[in-house]
Amino acid sequence: MVDKFIGDAAMAVYGLDRSSNPCESALQTALGIRDGLVTLNEELVGRGLTPLRNGIGIHYGSVVSGNIGSEERLEYTVIGDAVNIAARLENATKELPSPIAISVDRYNLLEEDSRNQLSALEKVSLKEKSMPRPVYGIPETA
């Protein structure tokens, strides 16, 4: 579910429907986005325009979901540490050699075929976390 658009970013949420493997669903969506971006960038470069770049952070954990805000402006969203970690992983892709960053614990929840598409990256220091965290990603293709 696309939860919201924030400037040039989008936040999607998986697992609220108790799907069997939300981490797998998130990764497959991310890979689909990457494939689409490769195609779009080929078209942009063919027209003499600058290719686009994106970053995707994937993490999974407990969240609070519901309508948050005031009577004047209620908004459905999810909040919690898992959301913060995913956002920080997305931000880390600016410095990583991968447009996708998935936390190691969530990497371990993926199907074997999906894990085989990913590579270990350097450990990433995330804001407000005491220890650097191992992450996995894919080679840059766009």
C-alpha positions as CSV (number, residue, x, y, z in Angstrom):
1,M,0.0,0.0,0.0
2,V,1.3,3.4,-0.9
3,D,1.0,5.3,2.4
4,K,2.0,8.8,1.2
5,F,4.0,10.9,-1.1
6,I,6.5,13.2,0.6
7,G,8.0,15.7,-1.8
8,D,9.8,13.5,-4.4
9,A,9.6,10.4,-2.1
10,A,6.9,7.8,-1.6
11,M,6.4,5.5,1.5
12,A,4.9,2.1,0.9
13,V,3.8,-0.3,3.6
14,Y,3.7,-4.1,3.5
15,G,2.4,-6.6,5.9
16,L,-0.6,-4.8,7.3
17,D,-2.8,-7.4,5.5
18,R,-0.8,-10.2,7.2
19,S,0.7,-11.2,3.9
20,S,2.9,-14.2,4.0
21,N,6.3,-12.4,3.4
22,P,6.1,-8.6,3.4
23,C,9.9,-8.4,3.1
24,E,9.8,-10.4,-0.1
25,S,6.9,-8.3,-1.5
26,A,8.8,-5.1,-0.7
27,L,12.0,-6.3,-2.4
28,Q,10.0,-7.5,-5.5
29,T,8.4,-4.0,-5.7
30,A,11.8,-2.4,-5.3
31,L,13.3,-4.5,-8.1
32,G,10.3,-3.7,-10.4
33,I,10.9,0.0,-9.7
34,R,14.5,-0.4,-10.6
35,D,13.7,-2.2,-13.9
36,G,11.2,0.6,-14.8
37,L,13.9,3.3,-14.0
38,V,16.4,1.5,-16.3
39,T,13.9,1.7,-19.1
40,L,13.0,5.3,-18.4
41,N,16.7,6.3,-18.1
42,E,17.4,4.7,-21.5
43,E,14.6,6.9,-23.0
44,L,15.9,10.1,-21.2
45,V,19.5,9.6,-22.3
46,G,18.3,8.9,-25.9
47,R,16.6,12.3,-25.8
48,G,19.8,13.9,-24.4
49,L,18.4,14.3,-20.9
50,T,20.0,13.5,-17.6
51,P,19.1,10.1,-16.2
52,L,17.3,9.8,-12.9
53,R,18.5,8.1,-9.7
54,N,16.5,6.8,-6.8
55,G,17.1,5.1,-3.5
56,I,15.0,2.5,-1.7
57,G,15.3,1.4,2.0
58,I,13.6,-1.8,3.2
59,H,13.1,-2.7,6.8
60,Y,10.3,-4.6,8.6
61,G,9.1,-4.5,12.2
62,S,6.3,-3.5,14.6
63,V,4.5,-0.2,13.8
64,V,1.5,1.7,15.0
65,S,-1.0,2.3,12.2
66,G,-4.0,4.5,12.0
67,N,-5.3,8.0,11.6
68,I,-2.9,10.5,13.2
69,G,-3.3,14.3,13.5
70,S,-6.0,16.7,14.6
71,E,-9.6,17.2,13.7
72,E,-8.5,19.7,11.1
73,R,-6.1,17.3,9.4
74,L,-6.3,13.5,10.0
75,E,-3.9,11.4,8.0
76,Y,-3.6,7.6,7.9
77,T,0.0,6.6,8.4
78,V,2.3,4.2,10.2
79,I,4.9,5.3,12.8
80,G,7.6,3.5,14.7
81,D,11.2,2.5,14.8
82,A,10.8,0.2,11.7
83,V,9.6,3.2,9.7
84,N,12.5,5.3,10.9
85,I,15.1,2.6,10.0
86,A,13.6,2.2,6.5
87,A,13.8,5.9,5.9
88,R,17.4,6.0,7.1
89,L,18.4,3.1,4.9
90,E,16.9,4.9,1.9
91,N,18.9,8.0,2.8
92,A,22.1,5.8,3.1
93,T,21.7,4.7,-0.6
94,K,23.1,8.1,-1.5
95,E,26.5,6.9,-0.3
96,L,26.2,3.2,-0.9
97,P,27.1,1.4,-4.2
98,S,23.5,0.2,-4.4
99,P,20.2,1.9,-5.0
100,I,18.5,-0.5,-2.6
101,A,19.4,-1.1,1.0
102,I,17.8,-3.8,3.0
103,S,18.6,-4.5,6.7
104,V,20.4,-7.8,7.4
105,D,17.7,-9.1,9.6
106,R,15.1,-8.6,6.9
107,Y,17.5,-10.0,4.2
108,N,17.4,-13.2,6.2
109,L,13.6,-13.3,5.8
110,L,13.8,-13.3,2.0
111,E,13.4,-16.4,-0.2
112,E,16.7,-17.9,-1.3
113,D,16.3,-16.8,-4.9
114,S,15.9,-13.2,-3.7
115,R,18.9,-13.4,-1.3
116,N,21.0,-14.6,-4.2
117,Q,20.3,-11.4,-6.1
118,L,21.7,-9.3,-3.3
119,S,25.2,-8.6,-2.0
120,A,26.6,-7.6,1.4
121,L,27.4,-3.9,1.5
122,E,29.5,-2.1,4.1
123,K,28.0,-1.6,7.5
124,V,25.9,1.6,7.8
125,S,25.7,4.0,10.7
126,L,22.1,5.1,11.2
127,K,21.1,8.2,13.0
128,E,20.1,7.5,16.7
129,K,21.4,3.9,16.5
130,S,24.5,3.0,18.5
131,M,26.0,0.4,16.3
132,P,26.6,0.3,12.6
133,R,24.3,-2.2,10.8
134,P,25.1,-4.6,8.0
135,V,23.0,-4.0,4.9
136,Y,22.5,-5.8,1.6
137,G,21.8,-4.3,-1.8
138,I,22.0,-4.8,-5.6
139,P,24.6,-3.5,-8.0
140,E,23.8,0.0,-9.5
141,T,22.1,-0.5,-12.8
142,A,20.6,2.9,-13.6
